[in-house]
Amino acid sequence: MRRLPSIILVLLLTINLSAQKSPHGESFTANCDDCHKTDGWKVDLKTIDFNHNGTTFPLVGQHRDVNCKECHTSLEFAKAPLECFSCHTDVHEQTVGNACARCHTPVSWVVNNITQLHHQSRFPLIGAHTQADCKDCHKNLIPSTPSASNASRLRFDPLGVECYDCHKGNYQSATQPNHVEGKYSTNCIDCHKTNTLSWKGAGITHDFFPLEGGHAISDCKRCHTSGSYSKIPAECNSCHQSDYTSAVNPNHTALNFSTNCALCHTTTPGWNPAEYKDHDVLFPIYSGKHKGEWNNCADCHNNAANYKQFTCIDCHAHNKGDTDNGHKDVSGYIYNSEACFACHPTGTGEGSFDHNKSSFPLTGAHTTTACADCHTSGYAGTPNACASCHTTNYNQSTNPNHKTNGIANDCATCHTTAPGWKPATYPVHSSLTGVHIPIANDCAKCHNGSYLVIPKICSDCHTPDYNQATNPNHVTSQFSKTCETCHSQTAWVPSTFNHNNTYPLTGAHAAIAANCAQCHPNGYANTPNTCAGCHQPDYNQSVNPNHSALNIPNNCATCHTTNPGWQPATFAIHNNYYVLAGAHIPVACVTCHNGNYTNTPNTCAGCHMTDYNQTTNPKHATAQFPVTCADCHSQSAWTPSTFNHDGQYFPIYSGKHKGKWNSCADCHPNPSNYVVYTCTTSCHPQSSMNSKHQGVSGYQYVSTACLNCHPNGSAGKMFDNINFDRN
């Protein structure tokens, strides 16, 4: 029977709690007796056996030693934020973002894998950068003044990733060599490697000109003789012209050898071995029957001073008698080397010379020309340019006179090898189309007997047509003389002026496209192409709103399209006059402006006075609340309001007074003056309060005294939001 009161108490308490909302939130499902005892609500945190690892936020590292209240500032435990930045001040000041876990762990703030983290950035650390101090690059880590806050040491503002961004000083101070005077590239990786620890030695990158063979030298000045280490020419003769000039075996200058050394030489020191790789183009000695039949150049070129001279009859076991017998039936046969080469240019012994396999195939009139007419001085060095044989024909031409009219003497430009030089074509005229095609062969139609002055643009021939045009009058209208802008080569009409190529006509502009004079009253030259160029009077005369008075930009396209009547109009620069946010963003213009854009108020009360007067919870007008709505409300919605009663005045949404009132009138009996409040009357009866304050010096049963001693609404000196002692 002694336990009956406790059982009844537990039952009553259970019934009472089941009828109330949990102070820990509707989603909290734990049993009350997991933490609370029947002799009071106060919780001893040390005795609670709660496994946080079963939640969405397991406690690891330093989080295991944190007091529960530091994270759970309210009794609704589920509302504790999960993001690091919700609890931890961003000492990096938004320079690295909010994802703290990219660098930090709950174990310690110290970052031990900086190099690995940097590999995830746009500037991986390699070479000397792996040993650099962070402050060497991130200057914001160094406080600007001795009194600067610690936060100023932890900014990681984005930096440039080009070498020169950080190493400009190294570039400018370099003396061996002087980079500035040498006009070196500021792209350091052109010469230096990023994966070494030094600027010198193996760190120099010369891949743009590989240093190999005879070029494998360590003395840069041997090539960079001017003291400038900017890029020097890569052509062989830029360094080796003296070697070319002094060469005697053979004499390169006398033989007019190419100055492109690489044709015969490699970078092997001493220029040997050398090989004239293109020789087979002139005569096959590395292929065909002559391959392996010679030992050195002198076998065929017995004049070391002139490699244009060669011998065939001295190389082989030929003798004149046998060779003569073998060529009895060959017309024009001569026993000399030039004749051998003329008939056997590839070194084979098949027989006659096939001109079509040479560098000058015979076609047209050349097929009937006697051989001696061309090879008047033998077979070597016969020219193959037209003018070499036909200069006389060029000089004697009269229709047109080629020489007088400055026509090029490259006959093949206009002529083929057909007899009589006809038909002749003039390739420049290949672009003629339309009505120009039928007159292409009537040269005098355009050239008028003179082929030296060649018309190149329409107006060269058609200025009379331009001057005589009347529909419209081109001269009066100041039309451009670039005829092809409107006309084709097919005919003058129909003309096809594409306005979209100059100023696209859309909206209201398209409707006036046929009335050119409306936009071009003073001709077609210098017509403005900006809105204000034509519509400045519309801008000046606008009254709703007055564009000039409000200093709205006269770039009409900012708000208007080309639609007739200037509607619909948008006002993308609204924030320059009144910032639209929250619930204001989707509001239609007419809702606030009601068709009048001149006298629209820009204060909350200017539009929302009706909302203010009709508010009943609490009655704003009766309570004489200020009409500065933004003090309590945001632009997103009226509720929840941001009036911080707990922080500024007295805790009613937290602590012991949470849930102990229904309306403002419970504590503010005078609805016309919310400065007046009461703690006494029905909430805290005098008899009960007198009993609780026996022995309290200066105790008075008045509301102001209550607030003075209990500013936080708690019964003791320190408010404990876990202690819900209702006694």
Secondary structure, DSSP 8 states (H G I E B T S, - for coil): -TTHHHHHHHHHHHHHHHTS--TT-TT--S-GGGT-BTTBS---GGG----GGGSSS---GGGGGS-HHHH--SS-GGGS--SHHHHS--TTTTSS-S-GGGT-BTTBS--S-HHHHHTTTTS---GGGGGS-HHHH-GGGS-SSTT--GGGGS-------SHHHHHHHHHHH-BTTBTTTTT--S-GGGTB-TTSS-SSGGGB--TTS---GGG--S-GGGT-TTS--S----STHHHHHHHHHH--TT-TTTTT--S-GGGT--SSGGG-S---TTHHHHS-SSSGGGTTS-SSGGGT---TT-TT---STTTSS--HHHHHHHTTT-TT--SSHHHHHHH-TTS--S-S--GGGSSS---GGGGGS-HHHH-TT-STT---SHHHHHHHHHHH--TT-TTTTT--S-GGGT--SSGGG-S---GGGGG--GGGGGGTT-HHHHHTT-SSS---SHHHHHHHHHHH--TT-TTTTT--S-GGGT--SS-SSS----GGGTS---THHHHTTT-GGGT-TT-STT---SHHHHHHHHHHH--TT-HHHHT--S-GGGT--S-GGG-S---TTGGGTS---GGGTT--HHHHHTT--SS---SHHHHHHHHHHH--TT-TTTTT--S-GGGT--SS-SSS----HHHHT--SSSGGGTTS-SSGGGT---TT-TT---SSTTTS-HHHHHHHTTT-TT--SSHHHHHHH-TTS-SSSS--TT-----
